[in-house]
């Protein structure tokens, strides 16, 4: 088993981590997705 898997070295691992922390990488989301528990979500409602 490689020591730095899935990276080739500590340097590559650190570069990847920096890209995630600086916002260079992002997980895409669709604009039409609603927040969990938001209006119209069909989830449980709290009494008013």
MODELLER restraints for C-alpha pairs under 7 A, 6 or more apart:
rsr = mdl.restraints
at = mdl.atoms
rsr.add(forms.Gaussian(group=physical.xy_distance, feature=features.Distance(at['CA:4:A'], at['CA:10:A']), mean=6.50, stdev=0.5))
rsr.add(forms.Gaussian(group=physical.xy_distance, feature=features.Distance(at['CA:7:A'], at['CA:13:A']), mean=5.74, stdev=0.5))
rsr.add(forms.Gaussian(group=physical.xy_distance, feature=features.Distance(at['CA:19:A'], at['CA:25:A']), mean=5.95, stdev=0.5))
rsr.add(forms.Gaussian(group=physical.xy_distance, feature=features.Distance(at['CA:37:A'], at['CA:43:A']), mean=5.78, stdev=0.5))
